[in-house]
Structure formats: structure tokens, C-alpha cells
Amino acid sequence: MKRELQGHYVTITTVGEQAQAFVPAPLPPKPPIEWTPELRGKFDQALLALGRLDSISTFLPDISLFLYMYVRKEAVLSSMIEGTQSSLSDLLLFELDMEPGVPVDDVREVSNYVAALDHGLARLAEGFPLSLRLIKEMHSLLLAKGRGSNQTPGQFRRTQNWIGGTRPGNAAFVPPPAEQVMECMGKLELFLHDQPAPTPALLKAALAHVQFETIHPFLDGNGRLGRLLITLLLCEQKVLREPMLYLSLYFKTHRQHYYQLLNNVRLTGDWEAWLDFFAEAVIVTATQAVDTARQLVDLANNDRDKISGLGRAATSTLRIHRVLMERPITTSGWLVEKTGITPATVNKCLVHLERLGIVRELTSRKRNRIFSYTGYVDIINQGSEPPR
């Protein structure tokens, strides 16, 4: 198998010392990828898994409810890789203007991620291309408030950065010099737009992710944006109708191996090992997402059956149950606002839901009580609870 450096080194001087910065060769890889029968089979399996995942969006009764929570789970996981301690519950409390159990900066970072993803998807829906301009727009939202907001949001870096270590001299990896970032990103944009030649969508997502992480074009937020790029590309290329594939949990679980594979691509041109890992990540993650969606549908159906036995109170309680699927940690005040049902009736419905074991009160106070649709939160939370 070929073993070839996928770029070249340049000597830089920064913070008073010399270091070797790596400038990647433009995509697609040269020499071309060796498609063994095993690797081709893995990519075929990954595409099948994506097809099954995409079909979920047609059988879920309300895809928007599922996506609302699923996107937030991804935001938590992607930020967790960067060291935040925010849980899904913390984010939902933050969105309710309640006190989360962790530093607000942690939760704000996660909230920014949701905003950046929503913006990217909205722009694609308008017909805007996946471009450097869109990547910068998303970055400006990702770092809008809180940690990182002083790291030139929405602008490619004008100074040298490095990954790992305390300085460039002992860093694990030194990305291209600042003056070469624009050229590297310009070539990546051409590749995204099928120049010099078209690339199949899943392969394009796998290659572009590595290239983006190698260029590391921003001072902060590169990891999160590089992971977002995968989902955006698959939506833009119409492989997925809805943003339902997020690889952060898989990357987090296999973090050391992930970093090693990225490095091996740069140093030896071993794209094949990376592509095998990426395809496996897609297969596992898409299968988990389908399973999660099925569990949520089963839970909702079982709980609706329980509620239907309430007699006259069933109609109002079913309405409360439906909006709890949109916001499974919430206050009675929000439920009143969302449904238009009177506070007294909402509180009666919540008593019924508590008695049925569907909802649990998280606070023990008279006002601003917080309720959790615990079964729903538990299913969404699988694999995403941070260490406390």
C-alpha cells in the first residue's frame, strides 16, 4: 500500500521559536484511494444505513419533535469533546431561563452550537451553497457569546495555532501558517463544489472533514464546526432529508483512535484506514438513531394509551403530553403558554401524568416548578451523560 506525505512542511517562527507547520495537498487524494472489496462493502453498508435512517423521517409522526431533541443531544456531545460539562438537562434548563447545574459558559457554548447548526440548515434550505461564506457565518454564531467570543468569530485566523502541547515546538500537530489558510480553504471549497471532478456525497464528507481539521482555519471551534460539516454536506447533497446523523458520540468513544487516523492520513496518506473508520461510524450511529427513534415512538404510543384511560381528563392531558415531547424538561408556565390551556387544568394534567409515572417533578417548590418527561429524556440521553 502507498505511504506518502499528503502535503508539505514549512518552517515557521512563532512565539519566539521555530516549528514545522503542515500544509495539506488539495483534495481529492493523490495517489487515488485503493478501493478494496472490503472498503467498498463497508461504504455500501454505510449508505444502506443512511437510507434506513432517512426513511425514519417519513414514519415518525412528528419529525420536528424528534429533531428538536436530537440536535440538542449532538450539541451536548460535540461540546463535551471540547471539555464542557453541560448535560442535556442543563441545556434545556438554560433554554427555559432556569439555573443549570454547571457554569453558564458551558451551557452557552452548547446553545451556540444549536444556533450555528440551525442557521446552516436554514441557509441550505434557501438554496445557499455550502461555501466558505456559510462556514464563516456559522462560526460567528458558534463563538457569538461566552467562551471563545474573543477568538475572532466568523474570521479565518491571522495568527498561528497548534494542537496539543503548550507551544508549537512540543505540539502534536501544527496546521498551515495563517497566510496560507485562505488558499487551503479556497481549494477545499472547490472540492465541495465538485471541482476538479464530482465526488460521491459520503466520500466527500469523509475527506472534507479530515481536510478541514488539518487546515484548522479558525482560532477556536474547529472541532465542532468540522463535525457539523459532515451533517451539512449530507443534507446539502440530499443523502438525508433531515439532519439526523451526528458522529460526535462515536468520535468521542474512539477519540484516541480518531486522532491517530487523522495523523496517519497526513503523514502516510493512509486514507483507507480513515475511510473504514468513518464508514463504521456512520453504520453504528445511523443504526443507533433509528433505534432511538423507534424507542421514542413506542414510548409515546404506550404513554398515550395510559392517558386515554383517564376519561374526561384525557383530552387536555394528551395535549400536554404532545408538547412535552417537544420540550421534555419544562415548567407548568411554559405548558400554559404553549397550549393555551388554563393554569389550573395544566396543573391537574401534570398531577395525572405524575400519577401515571410519565412525568416527574424536579423541584419541590410552589412556583416555577420544573417537570421532566423522564422516559423521553432517558432514551435521548443514552451515551451522552457527562462525568460528574
C-alpha positions as CSV (number, residue, x, y, z in Angstrom):
1,M,0.0,0.0,0.0
2,K,1.2,3.5,-0.8
3,R,2.7,5.6,2.0
4,E,3.1,9.2,1.1
5,L,3.0,12.5,2.9
6,Q,-0.3,14.3,2.0
7,G,1.2,17.8,1.8
8,H,4.4,19.5,2.7
9,Y,6.0,21.2,5.8
10,V,7.1,24.8,6.0
11,T,9.3,26.2,8.8
12,I,7.6,28.9,10.8
13,T,8.7,31.2,13.6
14,T,6.1,31.9,16.2
15,V,6.1,32.8,19.9
16,G,9.9,33.0,19.7
17,E,10.7,29.5,18.3
18,Q,10.8,27.7,15.1
19,A,8.3,24.9,14.2
20,Q,7.2,22.8,11.3
21,A,3.8,23.7,10.0
22,F,1.9,21.2,7.8
23,V,0.2,22.4,4.6
24,P,-2.1,19.7,3.2
25,A,-2.2,18.9,-0.5
26,P,-5.6,19.7,-2.1
27,L,-8.3,17.1,-2.4
28,P,-9.0,14.6,-3.9
29,P,-6.1,12.4,-2.6
30,K,-3.2,11.6,-4.8
31,P,-2.5,8.8,-5.4
32,P,-6.2,7.8,-5.5
33,I,-7.8,5.8,-2.8
34,E,-7.4,2.0,-3.1
35,W,-10.9,0.6,-3.0
36,T,-10.5,-2.9,-1.7
37,P,-13.7,-5.1,-1.8
38,E,-13.8,-4.8,2.0
39,L,-13.7,-1.0,1.9
40,R,-16.2,-0.8,-0.9
41,G,-18.5,-3.2,1.0
42,K,-18.2,-1.0,4.2
43,F,-19.2,2.1,2.2
44,D,-22.2,0.2,0.7
45,Q,-23.3,-0.8,4.2
46,A,-22.9,2.8,5.4
47,L,-25.1,4.1,2.5
48,L,-27.7,1.4,3.3
49,A,-27.7,2.5,7.0
50,L,-28.2,6.1,5.9
51,G,-31.1,5.1,3.7
52,R,-32.8,3.4,6.6
53,L,-32.1,6.5,8.8
54,D,-33.6,8.8,6.1
55,S,-36.7,6.7,5.8
56,I,-37.3,7.2,9.6
57,S,-38.2,10.8,8.8
58,T,-41.3,9.6,6.9
59,F,-42.7,7.3,9.6
60,L,-42.1,9.4,12.7
61,P,-45.4,11.1,13.5
62,D,-43.7,14.4,14.0
63,I,-40.1,14.6,12.8
64,S,-39.7,18.2,14.2
65,L,-40.2,16.9,17.8
66,F,-37.5,14.3,17.4
67,L,-35.1,16.7,15.7
68,Y,-35.5,19.3,18.4
69,M,-34.1,17.0,21.0
70,Y,-31.7,15.1,18.7
71,V,-29.9,18.3,17.6
72,R,-29.5,19.3,21.3
73,K,-28.1,15.9,22.2
74,E,-25.5,16.4,19.4
75,A,-24.7,19.9,20.6
76,V,-24.0,18.5,24.1
77,L,-21.8,15.7,22.8
78,S,-19.8,17.8,20.4
79,S,-19.1,20.4,23.1
80,M,-18.3,17.7,25.6
81,I,-15.4,16.6,23.3
82,E,-14.0,20.1,23.7
83,G,-14.2,19.8,27.5
84,T,-17.6,21.3,28.6
85,Q,-19.5,19.7,31.3
86,S,-23.0,20.6,30.2
87,S,-25.7,17.8,30.1
88,L,-28.8,17.8,28.0
89,S,-30.8,18.7,31.1
90,D,-28.6,21.7,31.7
91,L,-29.2,22.9,28.2
92,L,-33.0,22.5,28.5
93,L,-33.0,24.4,31.8
94,F,-30.8,27.1,30.3
95,E,-33.3,27.5,27.4
96,L,-36.0,27.9,30.0
97,D,-34.0,30.7,31.6
98,M,-33.5,28.5,34.7
99,E,-30.3,27.8,36.5
100,P,-28.3,24.9,35.0
101,G,-26.2,22.8,37.3
102,V,-22.9,23.7,35.6
103,P,-21.1,27.0,34.7
104,V,-23.3,29.1,32.4
105,D,-20.4,29.5,29.9
106,D,-20.5,25.7,29.4
107,V,-24.2,25.7,28.5
108,R,-24.0,28.9,26.4
109,E,-21.3,27.1,24.3
110,V,-23.8,24.3,23.7
111,S,-26.6,26.7,22.9
112,N,-24.4,28.5,20.4
113,Y,-23.8,25.2,18.6
114,V,-27.6,24.7,18.2
115,A,-27.9,28.2,16.8
116,A,-25.0,27.6,14.3
117,L,-26.5,24.3,13.1
118,D,-30.0,25.8,12.7
119,H,-28.5,28.7,10.7
120,G,-26.6,26.4,8.4
121,L,-29.6,24.3,7.7
122,A,-31.8,27.3,7.1
123,R,-29.4,28.7,4.6
124,L,-29.1,25.4,2.7
125,A,-33.0,25.3,2.6
126,E,-32.9,28.8,1.0
127,G,-30.6,27.3,-1.8
128,F,-27.5,28.9,-0.4
129,P,-24.4,26.8,-1.3
130,L,-22.2,25.1,1.3
131,S,-19.4,27.6,1.0
132,L,-16.7,29.4,2.9
133,R,-19.1,32.3,3.5
134,L,-21.6,29.9,5.1
135,I,-18.9,28.3,7.2
136,K,-17.8,31.7,8.5
137,E,-21.4,32.7,9.2
138,M,-21.9,29.5,11.3
139,H,-18.6,30.1,13.1
140,S,-19.7,33.6,14.1
141,L,-22.7,32.1,15.8
142,L,-20.8,29.2,17.3
143,L,-18.5,31.7,19.1
144,A,-21.0,34.5,19.5
145,K,-21.2,34.6,23.3
146,G,-19.3,33.1,26.2
147,R,-16.1,31.2,25.8
148,G,-14.2,31.8,22.6
149,S,-16.1,35.1,21.8
150,N,-12.7,36.9,21.9
151,Q,-11.3,34.5,19.2
152,T,-12.3,36.4,16.1
153,P,-15.7,34.7,15.5
154,G,-16.5,34.4,11.8
155,Q,-13.0,35.1,10.6
156,F,-10.2,32.8,9.4
157,R,-7.2,33.1,11.8
158,R,-4.5,35.6,11.2
159,T,-2.1,34.0,13.6
160,Q,-0.5,30.6,14.1
161,N,-2.3,27.9,16.1
162,W,-1.3,24.4,17.2
163,I,-2.9,21.3,18.5
164,G,-1.8,19.6,21.7
165,G,1.3,20.7,23.7
166,T,1.9,24.0,25.4
167,R,3.7,25.7,22.4
168,P,4.3,25.0,18.7
169,G,7.7,23.3,19.5
170,N,6.1,20.5,21.5
171,A,2.7,20.4,19.8
172,A,1.1,17.2,18.4
173,F,0.3,19.0,15.2
174,V,0.9,22.5,13.7
175,P,-1.6,23.5,11.0
176,P,-0.7,25.6,8.0
177,P,0.7,29.2,8.5
178,A,-2.0,31.9,8.7
179,E,-1.1,33.4,5.4
180,Q,-1.8,30.0,3.6
181,V,-5.2,29.4,5.3
182,M,-7.3,31.2,2.7
183,E,-5.6,29.4,-0.2
184,C,-6.1,26.0,1.5
185,M,-9.8,26.8,2.3
186,G,-10.4,28.0,-1.2
187,K,-9.2,24.7,-2.6
188,L,-11.4,22.9,-0.1
189,E,-14.4,24.9,-1.3
190,L,-13.7,23.9,-4.9
191,F,-13.7,20.3,-3.8
192,L,-17.0,20.7,-2.0
193,H,-18.4,22.2,-5.3
194,D,-17.2,19.1,-7.3
195,Q,-14.1,20.7,-8.8
196,P,-12.0,19.4,-10.4
197,A,-14.3,16.4,-10.5
198,P,-17.5,15.1,-8.8
199,T,-17.1,13.1,-5.6
200,P,-19.9,10.9,-4.1
201,A,-21.5,12.6,-1.1
202,L,-20.5,10.2,1.7
203,L,-16.9,10.0,0.5
204,K,-16.8,13.8,0.1
205,A,-18.0,14.2,3.7
206,A,-15.3,11.9,4.9
207,L,-12.5,13.6,3.0
208,A,-13.6,17.1,3.7
209,H,-13.8,16.5,7.4
210,V,-10.1,15.5,7.6
211,Q,-9.1,18.4,5.4
212,F,-11.0,20.9,7.5
213,E,-9.4,19.6,10.7
214,T,-6.0,19.7,9.1
215,I,-6.3,23.3,8.0
216,H,-7.8,24.3,11.4
217,P,-8.8,27.6,9.8
218,F,-10.2,29.3,13.0
219,L,-8.6,30.1,16.3
220,D,-11.3,28.2,18.2
221,G,-14.3,26.0,17.4
222,N,-12.6,23.9,14.6
223,G,-13.6,20.6,16.0
224,R,-17.2,21.4,16.5
225,L,-17.5,23.0,13.0
226,G,-15.7,20.2,11.4
227,R,-18.2,17.7,12.8
228,L,-21.1,19.9,11.8
229,L,-19.7,20.0,8.2
230,I,-20.4,16.2,7.9
231,T,-24.1,16.6,8.6
232,L,-24.5,19.7,6.5
233,L,-22.8,18.1,3.5
234,L,-25.1,15.1,3.7
235,C,-28.2,17.3,3.9
236,E,-27.0,19.6,1.1
237,Q,-26.3,16.6,-1.2
238,K,-29.8,15.2,-0.4
239,V,-28.5,12.0,1.1
240,L,-30.5,12.9,4.2
241,R,-33.7,15.0,4.1
242,E,-33.3,15.9,7.8
243,P,-30.2,16.5,9.9
244,M,-30.3,13.1,11.6
245,L,-26.7,11.9,11.5
246,Y,-24.2,13.0,14.2
247,L,-20.9,11.2,14.6
248,S,-19.7,13.0,17.8
249,L,-20.6,10.2,20.2
250,Y,-18.7,7.7,18.0
251,F,-15.7,10.0,17.7
252,K,-15.8,10.7,21.5
253,T,-15.9,7.0,22.3
254,H,-12.9,6.2,20.0
255,R,-11.2,9.6,20.5
256,Q,-7.5,8.4,20.5
257,H,-8.0,6.2,17.5
258,Y,-9.8,9.0,15.7
259,Y,-6.8,11.4,16.3
260,Q,-4.3,8.8,15.3
261,L,-6.1,8.1,12.0
262,L,-6.2,11.8,11.1
263,N,-2.5,12.0,11.8
264,N,-1.8,8.9,9.7
265,V,-3.6,10.4,6.7
266,R,-1.3,13.5,6.9
267,L,1.9,11.6,7.4
268,T,1.5,8.5,5.3
269,G,-1.6,9.0,3.1
270,D,-3.5,6.2,4.8
271,W,-6.9,7.4,3.7
272,E,-8.2,3.9,3.6
273,A,-8.0,3.2,7.3
274,W,-9.7,6.6,8.0
275,L,-12.5,5.8,5.4
276,D,-13.0,2.3,7.0
277,F,-13.4,4.0,10.5
278,F,-15.7,6.7,9.1
279,A,-18.0,4.2,7.3
280,E,-18.1,2.2,10.6
281,A,-19.0,5.4,12.5
282,V,-21.9,6.1,10.0
283,I,-23.2,2.5,10.3
284,V,-23.2,2.4,14.1
285,T,-24.5,5.9,14.5
286,A,-27.3,5.7,11.9
287,T,-28.4,2.3,13.4
288,Q,-28.5,3.9,16.9
289,A,-30.5,6.9,15.6
290,V,-33.1,4.5,14.0
291,D,-33.3,2.6,17.3
292,T,-33.7,5.8,19.3
293,A,-36.5,7.0,17.1
294,R,-38.3,3.6,17.4
295,Q,-37.9,3.6,21.2
296,L,-39.4,7.2,21.3
297,V,-42.4,6.2,19.1
298,D,-43.0,3.1,21.3
299,L,-42.8,5.2,24.5
300,A,-45.1,7.9,23.1
301,N,-47.7,5.3,22.0
302,N,-47.6,3.4,25.3
303,D,-48.0,6.7,27.3
304,R,-50.8,7.8,25.1
305,D,-52.6,4.5,25.8
306,K,-52.2,5.1,29.6
307,I,-53.5,8.7,29.2
308,S,-56.5,7.6,27.2
309,G,-57.8,5.7,30.2
310,L,-58.2,9.0,32.2
311,G,-61.8,9.6,31.0
312,R,-62.8,13.3,30.7
313,A,-59.3,14.5,31.6
314,A,-57.7,12.6,28.7
315,T,-58.1,15.3,26.0
316,S,-56.3,18.0,27.8
317,T,-53.6,15.6,29.2
318,L,-52.9,14.3,25.7
319,R,-52.3,17.9,24.5
320,I,-49.8,18.4,27.4
321,H,-48.2,15.1,26.6
322,R,-47.6,16.1,23.0
323,V,-45.8,19.3,23.9
324,L,-43.7,17.5,26.5
325,M,-42.2,15.6,23.6
326,E,-41.0,18.9,22.2
327,R,-39.7,20.2,25.5
328,P,-39.3,17.2,27.9
329,I,-37.9,19.3,30.7
330,T,-40.2,22.3,31.2
331,T,-42.3,24.4,33.6
332,S,-46.1,24.5,34.0
333,G,-45.9,28.1,32.9
334,W,-44.4,27.1,29.6
335,L,-47.1,24.4,29.1
336,V,-49.8,27.0,29.7
337,E,-48.2,29.4,27.2
338,K,-47.7,26.6,24.6
339,T,-51.1,25.0,24.8
340,G,-53.4,27.9,25.8
341,I,-54.9,25.6,28.5
342,T,-55.6,27.3,31.8
343,P,-53.0,27.0,34.6
344,A,-55.5,25.1,36.8
345,T,-56.1,22.5,34.1
346,V,-52.4,22.2,33.2
347,N,-51.6,21.5,36.9
348,K,-54.4,18.9,37.1
349,C,-53.0,17.2,33.9
350,L,-49.5,17.2,35.5
351,V,-50.9,15.5,38.6
352,H,-52.4,12.8,36.3
353,L,-49.1,12.4,34.4
354,E,-47.1,12.1,37.7
355,R,-49.6,9.5,39.0
356,L,-49.2,7.5,35.8
357,G,-45.4,7.6,36.2
358,I,-44.9,9.6,32.9
359,V,-43.7,12.9,34.4
360,R,-41.6,13.6,37.5
361,E,-41.3,17.0,39.2
362,L,-37.7,18.0,39.6
363,T,-38.3,20.8,42.1
364,S,-40.2,20.9,45.3
365,R,-41.5,24.4,45.4
366,K,-44.8,26.2,44.9
367,R,-43.8,28.4,41.9
368,N,-41.8,27.8,38.7
369,R,-41.9,24.1,39.3
370,I,-39.9,22.1,36.7
371,F,-41.2,18.8,35.3
372,S,-39.4,16.1,33.4
373,Y,-40.8,13.6,30.9
374,T,-38.3,11.1,32.3
375,G,-38.7,8.2,29.9
376,Y,-38.2,10.5,26.9
377,V,-35.1,12.2,28.4
378,D,-33.6,8.8,29.3
379,I,-33.9,7.5,25.8
380,I,-32.4,10.6,24.2
381,N,-29.7,10.8,26.8
382,Q,-28.3,7.3,26.1
383,G,-24.5,7.7,25.8
384,S,-24.4,11.4,26.4
385,E,-24.3,11.9,30.2
386,P,-21.1,13.8,31.2
387,P,-19.0,12.6,34.1
388,R,-20.0,14.5,37.2
